[in-house]
Amino acid sequence: MYRLVSEGVLPHTPPMYRRLSAQLAQARREGRFPDLIDTVREVHVPPAWPDADAFVAEMPGWFRLDRSAGQKRALYVARRREEGPP
């Protein structure tokens, strides 16, 4: 909707939004609309284990000491995310 509005294809009005939404919902129900994929954001899925034993077996690998504890300064390295077309 917003892309079509910004390109001047559709007017930005509540009736137009409702109409487009209804048409897209109908197309999805009929299988005439492709799945939407967001290529910009990441999907974060919380970790899961088949049972408690598997969780406990993996846990020691997570242990880390805070190497900067007690220091006046800490150094952090960050990577800037590249932006581009989706």
Protein Blocks (a to p, Z undefined) as FASTA:
>chain_A
ZZmmmnomaccdfklmmmmmmmmmmmmmnopaccdddfkbccddddddfbfklmmmmmmm
mpccdfkgoiabdcddddddddddZZ
